[in-house]
């Protein structure tokens, strides 16, 4: 039996819908710059049509300046933009990988706690509180109101005083392990296993904090913006004399490509924010909440 296929028209509609999307793209953030660049190109074309530049700009001809040097500059900017996007995408993917580790480790902790101890629900609450507090911390928030349903009052009170709140909750997990050892529930091998899983959570947290607190160097980011400005400001002097009133359309297309790529890189550089293309940390923390609760409540017959 051959797999069913979606209607061809539906595929085309989805492709064009994505190609001309507005929400969730870089267009809302760079549309004003694209319009300014297009308007400037139209202004230059008006001056050329009125032969103003021929009279007042030495060496300028109606055909425009030679495009050789401009082509080299464009190639350089294209290379820098590709490197910029790759750097931002690497940060985005690294952030998602760290949260993948947090999800998997949370499941392993809850599963082991429910199997080898009688207080798996308590550890599940600490895990969920840890994930929520880490999500908020990466967004610059110290609000622990969401964690009151999951964290013991003592752990919540301590976390409110910590500079790094997720670290305090991770310490609460270690204290939970210590309590199980005191009760004789865990043997040394399982104790090491629990501590290793908690360490994996803390390591993933450190990786996320590294991304958040290490932006791309200002010198590099500023250079790209400056070169784009120089390139687009000089582009009308190259194309207007050759393409006439088609030049503003060409300018809009080039500006869309450059500003769009640059703004996309800026948006995904910090994958933990609230922008449409950032990681959906609410869904990830809900997944952790659901899975740890179900694992903690699971009792084999």
C-alpha positions in Angstrom: 0.0 0.0 0.0 1.4 3.4 -1.0 1.4 6.2 1.6 -1.3 8.8 1.1 -0.2 12.2 -0.1 -1.5 15.6 0.6 -3.3 17.3 -2.2 -0.8 19.2 -4.5 -2.7 22.4 -4.2 -2.5 22.2 -0.4 1.3 21.9 -0.6 1.5 24.9 -2.9 -0.7 26.9 -0.6 1.4 26.1 2.4 4.6 27.0 0.5 3.3 30.4 -0.6 1.8 31.0 2.8 5.1 30.5 4.4 7.0 32.5 1.8 4.7 35.5 2.3 4.3 35.2 6.0 4.5 38.3 8.2 4.1 37.2 11.8 7.1 35.3 13.1 9.5 36.6 10.4 12.1 39.3 10.4 9.9 41.6 8.3 8.2 43.5 11.1 11.5 44.4 12.7 13.2 45.6 9.5 10.4 46.9 7.3 11.1 50.5 8.3 14.7 50.2 7.2 13.7 48.6 3.9 11.3 51.4 3.2 14.0 54.0 4.0 16.5 52.3 1.7 13.9 52.1 -1.1 12.9 55.7 -0.7 16.5 56.8 -0.8 17.0 54.9 -4.0 14.0 56.5 -5.5 15.4 59.9 -4.5 18.7 59.2 -6.2 16.9 58.0 -9.3 15.0 61.3 -9.4 18.2 63.3 -9.2 19.6 61.2 -12.1 16.5 61.7 -14.1 16.8 65.4 -13.6 20.6 65.3 -14.5 21.4 66.9 -11.1 24.2 64.4 -10.3 25.8 64.8 -13.7 26.2 68.6 -13.0 27.2 68.5 -9.4 29.0 65.2 -8.7 32.5 65.1 -10.2 33.1 62.0 -12.3 29.6 60.8 -12.2 28.0 59.6 -15.4 24.4 58.8 -16.1 25.3 55.1 -16.4 26.5 55.1 -12.8 29.7 54.3 -11.1 31.7 51.1 -12.0 30.3 48.1 -10.0 33.5 46.2 -9.6 34.4 47.5 -6.1 30.8 47.4 -5.0 30.6 43.7 -6.0 33.6 42.9 -3.9 32.0 44.7 -0.9 28.8 42.8 -1.5 30.6 39.5 -1.5 32.4 40.4 1.8 29.1 41.3 3.4 27.5 38.1 2.2 30.3 36.1 3.7 30.0 37.9 7.1 26.2 37.5 7.1 26.5 33.7 6.6 29.0 33.5 9.4 26.7 35.6 11.6 23.7 33.4 10.9 25.7 30.2 11.5 26.9 31.6 14.9 23.4 32.5 15.9 22.0 29.2 14.7 24.7 27.3 16.7 23.7 29.1 19.8 20.0 28.3 19.2 20.7 24.7 18.6 23.0 24.4 21.6 20.2 26.0 23.8 17.7 23.4 22.5 20.2 20.6 23.1 20.6 21.7 26.8 16.9 21.7 27.3 16.7 18.3 25.7 19.1 17.1 28.3 17.0 18.7 31.1 13.9 16.9 29.8 15.5 13.5 29.6 17.3 13.8 32.9 14.1 14.9 34.6 12.3 11.8 33.3 15.2 9.6 34.5 15.2 11.1 37.9 11.4 10.8 38.4 11.4 7.3 37.0 14.2 6.1 39.4 12.6 7.9 42.4 9.3 6.3 41.8 10.8 2.9 41.5 13.4 2.8 44.3 11.9 5.2 46.9 8.5 5.9 48.5 8.9 9.7 48.1 9.0 10.0 44.3 6.3 12.7 44.3 8.5 15.0 46.4 11.4 14.7 44.0 9.0 15.2 41.0 7.9 18.5 42.6 11.5 19.6 43.0 12.2 18.8 39.3 9.2 20.8 38.0 10.1 23.7 40.3 13.7 23.5 39.0 12.6 23.6 35.4 10.2 26.6 35.9 12.7 28.6 37.9 15.4 28.0 35.3 13.1 29.1 32.5 12.3 32.3 34.4 16.0 32.9 35.3 17.1 32.7 31.7 14.5 35.4 30.9 15.8 37.6 33.7 12.9 36.9 36.1 13.0 35.9 39.8 9.3 35.2 40.0 8.7 31.9 41.8 4.9 32.1 42.1 4.5 29.2 39.6 6.6 26.9 41.7 4.6 27.2 44.9 2.5 24.3 43.9 5.5 22.1 43.5 8.3 23.1 45.9 8.3 22.5 49.7 8.0 25.7 51.7 11.5 25.4 53.1 13.1 25.0 49.6 11.0 27.9 48.3 12.1 30.1 51.2 15.7 29.3 50.6 15.5 29.7 46.8 14.0 33.2 47.2 17.2 34.3 49.0 19.6 32.7 46.5 21.2 34.8 43.7 20.8 31.8 41.4 17.4 30.3 42.3 17.7 27.1 40.2 20.9 26.2 42.0 19.1 26.4 45.4 16.4 24.0 44.1 19.1 21.6 42.8 20.6 21.6 46.3 17.1 20.7 47.5 17.3 17.6 45.2 20.6 16.6 46.8 19.1 17.0 50.2 16.3 14.7 49.1 18.9 12.1 48.1 20.6 12.5 51.4 17.3 12.0 53.2 16.8 8.7 51.3 20.2 7.6 52.3 19.5 8.3 55.9 16.3 6.4 55.7 18.2 3.5 54.2 16.2 3.5 51.0 19.1 4.0 48.6 22.3 2.0 48.4 25.6 3.6 47.5 25.3 2.7 43.8 21.8 4.2 43.5 23.0 7.3 45.4 25.8 7.9 42.9 23.2 7.4 40.1 20.9 10.1 41.5 23.8 12.5 42.1 25.0 11.9 38.5 21.6 12.8 37.1 21.4 15.9 39.3 24.8 16.9 38.1 23.7 16.6 34.5 20.8 19.0 35.2 23.2 21.5 36.7 25.6 21.1 33.8 22.8 21.8 31.3 21.8 24.8 33.3 25.4 26.1 33.1 25.4 25.7 29.3 22.2 27.7 29.0 23.6 30.4 31.2 26.7 30.5 29.1 24.6 31.3 26.0 22.6 33.9 27.8 25.5 35.8 29.3 27.9 35.6 26.3 26.6 37.7 23.5 28.5 38.0 20.2 31.2 40.6 20.4 30.0 44.2 19.8 32.9 44.9 17.4 31.9 42.1 15.1 28.1 42.9 15.2 28.8 46.6 14.7 31.1 46.0 11.7 28.4 44.1 9.9 25.8 46.8 10.5 28.2 49.5 9.3 29.1 47.6 6.1 25.5 47.0 5.3 24.8 50.7 5.7 27.7 51.6 3.4 26.7 49.1 0.8 23.1 50.1 0.6 23.8 53.8 0.7 26.1 53.5 -2.3 24.1 50.9 -4.2 21.8 53.5 -6.0 24.9 55.2 -7.5 25.7 51.9 -9.2 22.3 50.6 -10.3 20.1 53.7 -10.9 21.8 54.8 -14.1 21.5 51.2 -15.6 18.1 50.1 -14.5 16.2 53.4 -14.2 13.0 53.3 -12.2 13.4 49.5 -11.7 16.2 50.4 -9.3 14.0 51.0 -6.2 12.5 47.5 -6.7 16.0 46.1 -6.9 17.0 48.1 -3.8 14.0 46.8 -1.8 14.9 43.2 -2.7 18.6 43.6 -1.7 17.7 45.4 1.5 15.2 42.7 2.3 17.9 40.1 2.0 20.5 41.9 4.0 18.3 43.4 6.8 16.3 40.2 7.0 19.3 37.9 7.4 20.8 40.3 10.0 17.6 40.6 12.0 17.0 36.9 11.9 20.5 36.3 13.4 19.8 38.9 16.1 16.5 37.2 17.1 17.8 33.7 17.4 21.0 34.7 19.1 19.2 34.5 22.4 17.0 31.4 22.2 15.4 31.9 25.6 13.5 35.1 25.0 9.9 35.8 24.1 10.3 36.4 20.4 8.2 34.2 18.1 11.3 32.2 16.9 12.8 31.7 20.4 12.5 28.3 22.1 9.0 27.5 23.4 10.1 27.0 27.0 6.5 27.0 28.3 5.8 23.8 26.2 9.1 22.2 27.4 8.4 22.9 31.1 4.8 21.6 30.6 6.2 18.4 29.1 8.5 18.0 32.2 5.6 18.7 34.5 3.4 16.1 32.8 6.0 13.4 32.4 7.4 13.6 35.9 4.0 13.6 37.5 2.9 10.6 35.6 6.1 8.7 36.3 5.9 9.6 40.0 2.4 8.3 40.2 3.1 5.1 38.3 2.9 2.0 40.5 3.2 -1.3 38.8 0.6 -3.9 39.7 
